[in-house]
Amino acid sequence: MKLKCYVNGELASDFDGAGILDDEAHQNHRVGRHGHIALQLHRRDELRAQFKDILIK
């Protein structure tokens, strides 16, 4: 299973989970096939975050 994350159209993360996320234990729990995502900004950060046009496919 490959996971890629793009921020503002730029590739930020490219993870190949072959041999990790496709083992029997992960397959039994449908890892990467269903669940939740989280968008986070830490409480004490002096930043502001806005999220728009989030696409998961």
C-alpha positions in Angstrom: 0.0 0.0 0.0 1.4 3.4 -1.0 0.4 6.6 0.8 1.0 10.0 -0.7 0.3 13.4 0.8 0.2 16.6 -1.2 0.1 20.1 0.3 -0.8 22.9 -2.0 -0.2 20.7 -5.0 3.3 19.7 -3.8 4.2 16.2 -2.8 4.9 16.4 1.0 5.1 12.7 1.8 5.5 9.5 -0.2 5.4 6.3 1.9 5.6 2.7 0.5 4.1 0.5 3.2 4.7 -2.8 1.3 5.6 -5.5 3.8 4.2 -3.4 6.7 0.7 -2.2 6.0 -0.2 -5.2 3.8 0.6 -7.9 6.3 -2.2 -10.2 7.7 -2.7 -8.2 10.9 -3.2 -4.9 9.0 -5.3 -6.5 6.4 -7.6 -8.0 9.0 -8.2 -4.4 10.4 -8.6 -2.9 6.9 -5.8 -0.4 7.6 -5.9 2.3 5.0 -9.3 1.2 3.7 -11.6 2.9 6.3 -11.3 5.1 9.4 -10.7 8.6 10.3 -8.3 11.4 9.4 -7.2 14.2 11.6 -6.1 17.7 10.7 -4.3 19.3 13.6 -2.7 22.5 14.8 -1.0 22.4 18.2 -2.5 24.6 20.9 0.5 26.7 21.6 1.5 27.3 17.9 1.4 30.9 16.8 0.1 29.7 13.4 -3.3 29.7 11.9 -4.5 26.9 9.7 -7.3 26.8 7.2 -8.3 23.7 5.2 -10.1 23.8 1.9 -10.8 21.3 -0.9 -9.6 18.2 0.9 -9.6 15.2 -1.4 -9.2 11.6 -0.3 -9.0 8.9 -3.0 
